[in-house]
Amino acid sequence: MKRENAFFEEMKKVGHAWDDERRARLEQRREIEKTYGYCSEEYSNWIAENKDISFPFTDGANKAYRAWAGSIESGADEFEFSDLLWDREVADFVDTLRKAGIKEFAYTGKSTALMENIHQLAAEGCTMTGLYTRIRKEFWGETEIQGIRFSVN
């Protein structure tokens, strides 16, 4: 797996900028609360102006980014993830992988939604290509990670 990925690096940059802006908005709200109080017109205006501001990425896109970052951090040779909500994240997850140029991944989930996730991944154009196993070194020893390898079509 390539350690550098321009698409995910840009997501990181956008996410950090959004978080900086969020902190500034929250500080502005705190100042309004201290100066004018919760029942003020200023506070109501702040709420109205900020109510529709949301994080720029979907949960599925966030999971793809975190899986990429986690794969690098854990020393995986391949793009590996385990956490996905089949009913609302799979389409955006796969779309984000495509945009990032990820052609193959290992799904290591053990949740009760495993079958639903596999079927949703297939519905989004992913194909199971085989089994996946790797040994992850932990401070207490080694852990075997098992999963299913998929290609992104």
C-alpha positions as CSV (number, residue, x, y, z in Angstrom):
1,M,0.0,0.0,0.0
2,K,1.3,3.4,-0.9
3,R,1.9,5.6,2.2
4,E,1.2,8.8,0.3
5,N,-2.2,9.5,-1.1
6,A,-3.0,13.0,-2.5
7,F,-6.8,12.5,-2.1
8,F,-6.6,11.5,1.6
9,E,-4.0,14.1,2.3
10,E,-6.4,16.7,0.9
11,M,-9.2,15.3,3.0
12,K,-7.0,15.7,6.1
13,K,-6.2,19.3,5.2
14,V,-9.9,20.2,4.7
15,G,-10.9,18.4,7.9
16,H,-8.3,20.2,10.0
17,A,-9.3,23.5,8.5
18,W,-13.0,22.8,9.2
19,D,-12.1,21.9,12.8
20,D,-10.1,25.1,13.3
21,E,-13.2,27.0,12.0
22,R,-15.4,25.0,14.3
23,R,-13.3,26.0,17.3
24,A,-13.5,29.6,16.3
25,R,-17.3,29.4,15.9
26,L,-17.6,27.8,19.4
27,E,-15.4,30.5,20.9
28,Q,-17.6,33.1,19.3
29,R,-20.7,31.4,20.8
30,R,-19.1,31.3,24.3
31,E,-18.4,35.1,24.0
32,I,-22.0,35.7,23.0
33,E,-23.3,33.6,25.9
34,K,-21.1,35.4,28.4
35,T,-21.9,38.9,27.0
36,Y,-25.5,38.6,26.1
37,G,-26.8,35.4,27.6
38,Y,-28.8,32.4,26.2
39,C,-32.0,34.3,25.8
40,S,-30.6,37.1,23.7
41,E,-31.2,38.0,20.1
42,E,-27.5,37.7,19.5
43,Y,-27.4,34.1,20.7
44,S,-30.5,33.2,18.6
45,N,-28.9,34.8,15.6
46,W,-25.7,32.8,16.1
47,I,-27.7,29.6,16.4
48,A,-29.6,30.4,13.2
49,E,-26.5,31.3,11.3
50,N,-24.6,28.1,12.4
51,K,-27.3,25.4,12.5
52,D,-26.7,24.1,9.0
53,I,-22.9,23.9,9.2
54,S,-21.8,20.3,9.1
55,F,-18.6,18.4,8.6
56,P,-17.6,18.4,4.9
57,F,-17.4,14.6,4.7
58,T,-19.9,11.8,5.1
59,D,-19.5,9.1,7.7
60,G,-18.5,6.6,4.9
61,A,-15.9,9.0,3.6
62,N,-14.5,9.5,7.1
63,K,-14.3,5.8,7.6
64,A,-12.3,5.4,4.4
65,Y,-9.9,8.2,5.5
66,R,-9.5,6.7,9.0
67,A,-9.0,3.2,7.5
68,W,-6.2,4.6,5.3
69,A,-4.6,6.4,8.2
70,G,-5.0,3.4,10.5
71,S,-3.5,1.0,7.9
72,I,-0.4,3.2,7.7
73,E,-0.2,3.6,11.5
74,S,-0.5,-0.2,12.2
75,G,2.1,-1.1,9.6
76,A,-0.4,-3.0,7.3
77,D,0.9,-3.6,3.8
78,E,-2.6,-3.3,2.5
79,F,-5.6,-1.0,3.0
80,E,-7.4,-2.6,5.9
81,F,-10.5,-1.8,7.8
82,S,-13.0,-3.4,10.1
83,D,-15.7,-0.9,11.0
84,L,-18.5,-0.1,8.6
85,L,-22.3,0.4,9.0
86,W,-23.9,-1.4,6.1
87,D,-27.1,0.6,6.1
88,R,-25.6,4.1,5.7
89,E,-21.8,4.1,5.0
90,V,-20.9,1.6,2.4
91,A,-21.8,3.6,-0.8
92,D,-19.8,6.7,0.4
93,F,-17.0,4.5,1.7
94,V,-16.5,2.8,-1.7
95,D,-17.0,6.0,-3.6
96,T,-14.2,7.6,-1.5
97,L,-11.9,4.6,-2.2
98,R,-12.4,5.0,-5.9
99,K,-11.7,8.8,-5.7
100,A,-8.5,8.0,-3.7
101,G,-7.4,5.4,-6.3
102,I,-7.6,2.4,-3.9
103,K,-8.0,-0.7,-6.0
104,E,-7.9,-3.4,-3.3
105,F,-8.7,-3.6,0.4
106,A,-9.0,-6.1,3.2
107,Y,-12.2,-6.2,5.3
108,T,-11.5,-7.6,8.7
109,G,-14.9,-6.9,10.4
110,K,-16.3,-9.4,12.9
111,S,-19.6,-7.6,13.6
112,T,-23.0,-9.2,13.5
113,A,-23.6,-7.1,10.3
114,L,-20.7,-9.0,8.5
115,M,-23.0,-10.6,5.8
116,E,-24.9,-7.3,5.2
117,N,-21.6,-5.5,4.8
118,I,-20.3,-8.1,2.3
119,H,-23.5,-7.9,0.3
120,Q,-23.5,-4.1,0.3
121,L,-19.8,-4.0,-0.8
122,A,-20.7,-6.3,-3.7
123,A,-23.7,-4.1,-4.5
124,E,-21.3,-1.2,-4.8
125,G,-19.1,-3.0,-7.3
126,C,-16.6,-4.6,-5.0
127,T,-15.5,-8.2,-5.7
128,M,-14.2,-10.7,-3.1
129,T,-10.8,-11.9,-4.3
130,G,-9.6,-14.1,-1.5
131,L,-8.8,-14.4,2.2
132,Y,-6.6,-12.1,4.0
133,T,-4.3,-12.8,7.0
134,R,-1.6,-10.8,8.6
135,I,0.3,-10.8,11.9
136,R,0.1,-7.5,13.8
137,K,2.8,-6.9,16.4
138,E,1.4,-5.6,19.7
139,F,3.3,-4.7,22.8
140,W,2.0,-7.9,24.5
141,G,2.9,-10.1,21.5
142,E,1.4,-10.9,18.1
143,T,-2.2,-10.9,17.0
144,E,-3.4,-12.6,13.8
145,I,-5.8,-10.5,11.8
146,Q,-8.1,-12.3,9.5
147,G,-10.3,-10.9,6.8
148,I,-11.5,-11.0,3.2
149,R,-9.7,-9.3,0.4
150,F,-11.8,-7.2,-2.1
151,S,-11.1,-5.4,-5.3
152,V,-12.8,-2.1,-6.1
153,N,-14.3,-2.3,-9.6
